[in-house]
Amino acid sequence: MKKILQHYLIDTFCLYIVSQLVSGIYFQKGLESLFLAGIGLTLATLVIRPVINILLLPLNLITFGIFKWVSSAIALYLVTLIVPGFKIVNFIFQGFSTKWVDIPSLNLSGLLALITFSFILSLFTSFIHWIFK
């Protein structure tokens, strides 16, 4: 139970942080949608995603594990279908420019937006899980 609660808190926190950093995730009912999306994401991460990984095992073996991002995107898409008020419309990155680095703006929609959000979300959750271990 403690591990499930820890997953829920980390997933909800990371979902909030990602929604603040990059636009495209919308919580129509505010905190209620955020907390419900956290529950849905936790259930998808702990229950649905392992099943999807087993079903996509041949593709995952061929791509040396890169296809796991797609399984994360499928789980995130299922959460958007189940949780009312939680939507991923598109991925909008305004760009970043310094003296040495220029990252252009990026606007993705559909499956590419889901894959990008699942990649960023998995980076944040993996880092925070690593900190707490």
N, C-alpha and C positions, 0 to 999 in steps of 0.2 A: 504494500500500500504506500509506503514511504517513497519507493522508487517511482510509482505512478504519479504521485503528487509532485515529485521533483521534475519529472518529465513535463507535467502540465505547466508548472511555473516557468520552466525554461522555454518551452514552446510558446507560451503566451507572451513572455517578455520579448523573445526574439521576433515574434510576429509584429509586436508593437514597434520595436526598433526598426525593423525593415520597412514598415509602413511609413515611418517618419523620415527615413533616409531617402527612399525612392518612391515616387508617386505611382499610383496604379492600383493599390490595394485600398478598398473602401469598406468601412464599417458603418453601415447606414443607421444602425441604432446605437452607435457609440460604444460604450464599454460593454454593454450587454452582448453585442455582436462579437466584440473582441474576446470575451470570456467563453462564449459558445464556440467560436472558431478555435480557441485554444484547446477546448475539450475535444472537438472534432479532429484537430491536428494530432493531438496526443493519441487518440484511438486509431487514427489512420497510420501513425508512425509505429505503434506497438502491435497492431492487429492486421491491418490491410496491406501495409507495405511489404511485410515478409511473404505474404501470399503472392503478391504481384511479382516479387523478386524470384520466387520459385517458378512461376509461370513464364517469366522472361529469362530464365537461366541460360538457355542456349545463346540468345543474343548478348547476354551479359558476359558469357565466356568468350564469345568471338571478339567483343569490343574491349576486353580486359577490364571490365567494371565500369566503363564510361556510361553504359546504358542505365545504371542505377539512378541517374538524374531524371530519366524519363519515368521511372517507377515512382520517384518522389513527386514528379509533376502530375502523374495520374492520381496519386493519393491527395495532393493538394486540390486537384480539380474535383474529386469526390467530396472534399470538404466544402468547396464552394457550392456544390449542388445541394448538400444536406443542410448547411447552416444558413438560416434566413438572415439577410442583411450583410453577408460577407461576400464580396465580389472582387474578382481580379479582372480589371478591364483591359489594361495594357501596362507595359513597362516603359516608363519615361525616365531617362537619365539626362540631366541638363548639360552634362559635360564637365570637364575639369581642366583647368589650364594654369600652369605655373611657368616659371622661367625655363625649366628643363623638360617638363612633361605636358603634352597636350592630348587629352582624351576627348574625342568628339562626342556630341550628344547622340543619344540612341533612343529610338522609339520602336518598341516591339509590341505585337498583339497576338492573341490566340495562343497556340501551343508554345511558341517561342517565349512568350511572356511567362507562361506557367513554368517552363523549364528554367528560365532565368531566375524567377522568384524562388523556385525550389532549390536552385544552386546556392543563391545568396542565403536563404534561410538555413540550409544545411551547413553552410560555413559558420554562421553565427551559433547555431545550436551545438555543432561539434566542438567549437572553441569553448563555449561555456560548460559543456559536459566535461571537457578535458580539464578545465580549471577546478571544477568541483570534485574531480577524482583525485 
